[in-house]
Amino acid sequence: MPECELLKDCAFFNDKLDNMPGPTHLFKQLYCLSDNSICARLMVAKALGRPAIPPDLFPNHEARAKAVIIAGQRKANDQSSH
């Protein structure tokens, strides 16, 4: 996989998140520069748009990303049914 399409403006990749973990270079290599298909931030961006990415979401928080996506989809469905 090529580098992530969100790389330029990604808060994680550009060290703009609070409480950045120590081995960020390893996370960046795995999630940002290699297999970005497993990145939680990219999952949310693709499903709901970039503004929906929680500011404190780390690339390895896949379960949280799935919960954010489900909640966002439910909210969109609720709004469209009214």
C-alpha positions in Angstrom: 0.0 0.0 0.0 1.2 3.5 -0.7 1.4 6.1 2.1 -1.9 7.2 3.5 -3.9 9.8 1.7 -4.5 11.7 5.0 -0.8 11.9 5.8 -0.3 15.6 5.0 -3.0 16.8 7.4 -3.2 13.9 9.8 -3.0 15.0 13.5 -1.4 11.7 14.5 1.3 11.7 11.8 2.1 15.3 12.4 2.4 14.8 16.2 -0.6 17.0 17.1 -2.5 14.6 19.4 -2.3 14.8 23.1 -0.6 11.9 24.9 1.3 10.6 21.9 2.7 7.2 22.6 6.5 6.7 22.8 6.9 4.4 19.8 5.1 6.7 17.4 7.7 6.0 14.7 6.6 2.4 14.7 2.9 3.3 14.5 3.6 5.7 11.7 5.6 3.1 9.7 2.8 0.5 10.1 -0.3 2.6 9.8 0.7 5.7 7.8 3.5 4.5 5.5 2.6 0.8 5.0 -0.9 -0.8 5.5 -3.1 2.2 6.0 -6.2 0.1 5.4 -6.1 -0.9 9.1 -5.8 2.7 10.3 -8.7 3.7 12.6 -8.4 7.3 11.6 -8.7 6.5 7.9 -11.6 4.1 8.5 -13.6 6.9 10.1 -12.6 9.4 7.4 -13.7 7.1 4.6 -17.0 6.2 6.3 -18.1 9.6 7.7 -15.7 12.2 6.4 -12.6 13.8 8.0 -14.5 16.1 10.4 -15.9 13.0 12.1 -12.5 11.7 13.2 -12.3 12.1 17.0 -9.3 14.4 17.8 -7.9 11.8 20.2 -8.3 8.7 18.0 -5.1 6.8 17.5 -4.5 4.6 14.4 -4.6 1.4 16.4 -8.0 2.1 18.0 -10.0 0.0 15.5 -12.7 -1.0 17.9 -13.4 2.6 18.8 -13.4 3.6 15.1 -16.0 1.0 14.4 -18.2 2.3 17.3 -17.7 5.9 16.0 -18.8 4.8 12.5 -21.9 3.0 13.7 -22.9 5.9 15.9 -22.4 8.3 13.0 -24.4 6.2 10.6 -27.2 5.9 13.1 -27.2 9.6 13.6 -27.4 10.2 9.8 -30.2 7.7 9.5 -32.2 9.3 12.3 -31.7 12.8 10.7 -32.8 11.6 7.3 -36.0 9.9 8.6 -37.3 13.1 10.2 
